[in-house]
Amino acid sequence: MITARGLSKSYWVARHRRGALGAMRSLVDRSGREVRAVRDISFDVAAGEIVGYVGPNGAGKSTTIKMLTGILVPTAGEATVAGYVPWNQRKSLASKIGVVFGQRTQLWWDLPLIESLELLRFVYRVPVDRFQANLTEMRSLLDLDPFLETPVRQLSLGQRMRGDLAAAVLHEPPLLYLDEPTIGLDVVAKARVREFLARINRERGVTILLTTHDLADVEHLCRRMIIIDRGRLLYDGSVEALRQRHGSHRTLVVDLEAGATIDGFVRDGVELVRADGPRRWLRFDREAVSAASLISSVVARAPVVDVAIEEPAIEDIIRGIYEGGLRAEPAVSE
C-alpha cells in the first residue's frame, strides 16, 4: 500500500538579526541554514496493516505524512501510495486515502455535521446509495446521531473527532492517515475512537498509518511500530520485539491480605519498587526470574489476595531509546 525509499525533506531557513538599537525591522542574512526534517527514510506498509509512526515533537512525522499525501514534494527519494506517486498524482490519489489531523478539521465550521458530510459526498463523487449505506454504518459505529444536526463549532473535541473520522472514511478509502487522532480526548472518547479504528481495519481491511504521542494508542492498535527522531528512522519492527529488546523488566503487582507484609523480601533480580496499603510492586528481570517462580516465592511468604503482571510501558522503552539505547545504532527491522 505504501512504499518509501530514501525519502527526505529539507527546508531553507533564513537567518534574521535585529537592526541597530533594537530596531523592529529584521535584516536577513542570506547565508541561512538548512533544516533536514526527514532524512533518507525507507519503509513499506502492506495492505491491511496498522502501523504506529511515532517520535517526539519535531521528529518529522507530520512532514512524512504530508509527503505521502502529496501536500509536500520531497527533496530526495521516491514513494508510491496505492500505486500513485503522491506529489505527481495528488488528485487521483485523493479518492484512495482518508486523512485525519487531530488539531485540524476538514468539516465546515458553521454547518451542521450532517451537511458537512453531505458536501463531502459531492467532493468525492460518492453515489447516493453508497453514501447512505456508509453513513448509516458510521452513525452506528461512532454514535453520531446525538450531534448530527449540531454545527461543527459547537461540538466537543471528542464529537468533532468522531465527525472527522466519519468524513475520512465515507468514500471507503483503502488507506487512512491519522495524525494525533486522540489528542486532547478523554478516556471514554479515546476508547471509542480506538474501537472504531480496530473495527474498520478488521472488517474492511483498511490500512492505517497512525502518528501519535499517546503510546497507549499504539499498544491498543498496532503490532508494528516505526520510530523516528530528528528525521531519521531508528526502529522498524514489532511492538513485542521492541519490548523484548528494550523492556527487559516486568512488574509483579501483589495485593496482600490485611495485615500481611513482604517488606524485606530479597531475591536476586527482584526489587520492591513501591508499596501502597496492602499492594506491592515487585520489579523483576524477565531473563533472570520467571513470573511463576516469583509468585510462588511471594505466596510462600505471605497470604495473597490477587496478583497481576505489568509489562513495561512502551513510553518508558522509547524514552530509554531516546536517551541513548538505540540512537547510535542503525535502524533495525524485526
C-alpha positions in Angstrom: 0.0 0.0 0.0 2.9 2.4 0.8 6.5 2.2 -0.4 9.0 4.8 0.6 12.7 4.8 -0.5 15.2 7.3 0.7 12.5 9.9 1.4 14.0 13.2 2.5 12.7 16.7 3.0 14.8 19.8 3.8 13.8 23.4 4.3 16.0 26.5 3.9 15.5 28.8 6.8 16.9 32.4 6.5 18.8 33.8 9.5 17.4 37.1 10.9 19.2 39.6 13.0 18.0 42.8 14.7 18.9 46.2 13.3 20.9 48.6 15.4 19.4 49.8 18.7 16.8 47.0 18.7 15.0 48.3 15.5 11.8 46.3 14.9 12.7 45.6 11.3 14.9 42.5 10.9 17.7 42.2 8.5 18.1 38.9 6.5 21.4 37.1 6.5 21.3 35.3 3.1 23.5 32.5 4.3 20.6 31.0 6.3 20.7 27.3 7.3 19.2 24.0 6.1 16.7 22.2 8.3 16.5 18.5 7.4 13.0 17.5 8.6 13.2 14.0 7.2 16.4 12.2 6.3 16.6 9.2 4.0 13.6 7.2 5.4 12.6 3.9 3.8 9.8 1.6 4.7 6.9 -0.4 3.3 3.4 -0.8 4.7 1.4 -3.7 3.4 -2.4 -3.6 2.8 -4.3 -4.2 5.9 -1.6 -3.2 8.4 -2.0 -0.8 11.2 1.4 0.8 11.8 2.3 3.2 14.6 4.6 6.0 13.3 6.0 7.6 16.5 8.6 10.1 17.6 8.9 13.3 19.7 7.9 16.8 18.5 9.9 17.8 15.5 10.9 14.2 14.6 9.4 14.5 11.1 6.2 12.5 11.5 3.8 15.1 10.1 6.3 16.0 7.3 6.3 12.4 6.2 2.5 12.2 6.2 2.4 15.4 4.1 4.7 13.9 1.5 2.8 10.7 1.4 -0.5 12.6 0.8 1.1 14.8 -1.9 0.9 18.0 0.1 4.7 18.3 0.1 7.2 17.4 -2.5 10.3 15.6 -1.1 13.8 17.0 -1.6 15.0 13.5 -2.4 13.8 9.9 -2.6 10.7 8.3 -4.0 7.4 6.9 -2.8 4.2 5.3 -4.1 0.9 5.1 -2.3 -1.8 2.8 -3.6 0.1 2.7 -6.9 0.3 6.5 -7.2 3.2 8.9 -6.8 1.6 11.3 -4.3 3.0 14.6 -5.3 2.6 13.9 -9.1 -0.8 12.3 -8.9 -2.4 14.0 -5.9 -5.9 14.3 -7.4 -6.0 10.7 -8.4 -4.7 9.6 -5.0 -7.3 11.7 -3.1 -10.1 9.1 -3.5 -7.8 6.3 -2.2 -6.9 7.9 1.1 -8.6 9.4 4.1 -6.8 11.8 6.4 -7.5 13.0 9.9 -5.4 15.7 11.6 -6.2 15.8 15.3 -5.6 19.5 15.6 -7.4 20.5 12.4 -10.7 19.6 10.8 -12.0 19.0 7.3 -15.5 19.8 8.4 -17.2 23.2 7.7 -17.2 25.1 10.9 -20.6 26.8 10.8 -22.5 23.9 9.2 -24.3 21.0 11.0 -22.2 17.9 10.9 -24.6 16.1 8.5 -24.3 18.9 5.9 -20.5 18.7 6.0 -20.7 15.0 5.4 -23.2 15.6 2.5 -20.9 18.2 0.9 -18.0 15.7 1.1 -20.2 13.2 -0.8 -20.1 15.7 -3.8 -16.3 16.3 -3.3 -15.6 12.6 -3.6 -18.4 11.9 -6.0 -19.8 9.1 -3.9 -23.0 7.6 -5.3 -26.1 8.3 -3.2 -26.9 4.7 -2.3 -23.2 4.0 -1.3 -23.1 7.3 0.8 -26.4 6.4 2.6 -25.2 2.9 3.4 -21.8 4.2 4.7 -23.4 7.0 6.7 -25.8 4.5 8.4 -22.9 2.4 9.4 -20.8 5.4 10.6 -23.8 6.7 12.6 -23.9 3.4 14.4 -20.2 2.8 14.9 -19.4 6.3 16.0 -22.7 7.2 17.7 -23.2 10.3 15.6 -27.0 10.7 15.9 -27.0 12.9 19.1 -25.0 15.6 17.4 -25.6 15.0 13.7 -27.6 18.3 13.4 -25.2 20.3 15.5 -22.9 22.9 13.9 -19.4 21.7 14.0 -18.2 24.8 16.0 -20.5 23.7 18.9 -19.2 20.1 19.0 -17.0 18.9 21.8 -13.5 17.8 20.8 -14.5 14.1 21.1 -17.6 14.7 19.0 -15.7 16.6 16.4 -13.1 13.9 16.1 -15.8 11.3 15.6 -17.2 13.5 12.8 -13.8 13.8 11.2 -13.3 10.1 11.3 -16.7 9.6 9.6 -15.7 12.2 7.0 -12.4 10.4 6.3 -13.9 7.0 5.6 -17.3 7.8 3.9 -15.8 7.3 0.5 -14.3 3.9 1.5 -10.6 4.7 1.1 -8.3 1.6 1.5 -5.8 3.8 3.3 -6.2 6.0 6.3 -3.6 8.5 7.6 -4.2 9.6 11.3 -2.1 12.4 12.7 -2.7 12.6 16.5 -6.3 11.4 16.3 -6.8 11.2 20.1 -5.1 14.3 21.2 -7.0 16.0 24.0 -9.7 13.4 24.2 -10.9 11.9 27.4 -10.6 8.2 28.3 -14.1 7.4 27.0 -13.7 9.2 23.7 -10.3 7.6 23.2 -11.7 4.2 23.7 -14.5 4.8 21.2 -12.0 6.0 18.6 -9.7 3.1 19.1 -12.6 0.6 18.9 -13.7 2.2 15.6 -10.3 2.0 14.1 -9.7 -1.6 15.1 -13.1 -2.5 13.6 -12.7 -0.9 10.2 -9.2 -2.5 9.9 -10.6 -5.9 10.8 -13.9 -5.7 8.8 -13.0 -3.5 5.9 -9.2 -4.2 5.7 -8.4 -0.5 5.9 -4.7 0.1 6.1 -3.8 2.7 8.8 -0.7 4.7 9.4 -1.0 6.3 12.8 1.2 9.1 14.2 0.7 9.8 17.9 2.2 10.9 21.1 -0.2 8.7 23.0 1.6 5.4 23.1 -1.5 3.7 24.5 -2.9 4.1 21.0 0.0 2.1 19.6 -0.3 -0.6 22.3 -4.0 -1.0 21.7 -4.0 -0.9 17.9 -0.6 -1.7 16.4 1.5 -4.8 16.1 4.2 -2.9 14.3 5.9 0.4 15.2 8.2 2.8 13.2 10.2 5.2 15.4 11.9 8.3 14.1 13.8 11.0 15.8 15.3 14.2 14.2 14.2 13.0 10.8 16.0 9.6 11.0 14.4 6.2 11.2 15.5 4.5 14.5 13.4 1.3 14.6 11.0 -0.6 12.3 9.6 -3.7 13.8 7.1 -5.3 16.1 5.9 -3.7 19.3 6.6 -7.0 21.1 10.2 -7.2 19.7 10.8 -3.7 21.0 9.6 -4.8 24.4 11.8 -7.8 24.4 14.9 -5.9 23.3 14.5 -2.7 25.4 12.0 -3.7 28.1 13.9 -6.4 30.0 11.9 -5.8 33.2 8.4 -6.7 34.2 6.4 -5.8 37.3 4.5 -8.2 39.6 1.6 -6.4 41.4 0.6 -8.2 44.5 -2.4 -7.5 46.7 -1.8 -8.9 50.2 -4.3 -9.9 52.8 -4.9 -7.2 55.5 -2.0 -7.1 58.0 0.3 -9.2 55.8 3.6 -7.9 54.6 6.5 -8.9 52.3 8.7 -5.9 53.3 12.3 -7.1 53.4 11.7 -9.6 50.7 15.0 -10.2 48.9 15.7 -12.2 45.8 18.3 -11.8 43.0 16.8 -10.0 40.0 13.9 -8.6 42.0 13.3 -5.2 43.5 10.4 -3.9 45.7 9.8 -0.6 43.9 6.5 0.6 45.5 4.1 0.0 48.4 0.6 1.4 48.8 -1.5 -0.1 51.6 -1.7 -3.9 51.0 -0.5 -3.6 47.4 3.2 -4.1 46.5 5.0 -3.7 43.2 8.0 -6.0 42.5 10.1 -5.2 39.5 12.0 -8.3 38.1 14.3 -9.2 35.3 12.4 -11.3 32.8 15.6 -13.1 31.8 16.7 -14.0 35.3 13.4 -14.6 37.0 10.2 -16.3 35.8 6.9 -14.8 36.8 5.7 -18.2 38.1 8.6 -18.7 40.4 8.4 -15.2 41.8 4.7 -15.6 42.5 5.4 -18.9 44.3 8.1 -17.1 46.4 5.7 -14.3 47.4 2.8 -16.7 48.2 5.1 -18.8 50.4 6.0 -15.7 52.4 2.6 -14.0 52.9 -1.2 -14.7 52.1 -2.1 -13.1 48.8 -5.5 -11.9 47.5 -4.6 -11.1 43.9 -1.7 -10.8 41.5 -1.1 -9.2 38.1 1.8 -8.9 35.8 2.5 -5.4 34.2 4.6 -5.3 31.0 6.9 -2.3 30.6 5.2 0.7 29.2 6.1 1.5 25.6 6.6 5.1 26.6 9.3 4.1 29.1 11.0 1.9 26.5 11.1 4.7 23.9 12.3 7.2 26.5 15.2 4.8 27.1 15.9 4.7 23.3 15.9 8.5 23.1 18.3 8.7 26.0 20.8 6.6 24.1 19.6 3.0 23.9 19.2 2.9 20.1 20.2 6.3 18.8 23.7 5.3 17.9 22.5 2.1 16.2 21.2 1.7 12.7 17.5 1.2 12.2 16.5 -2.4 12.7 13.7 -4.4 11.3 12.1 -7.3 13.1 
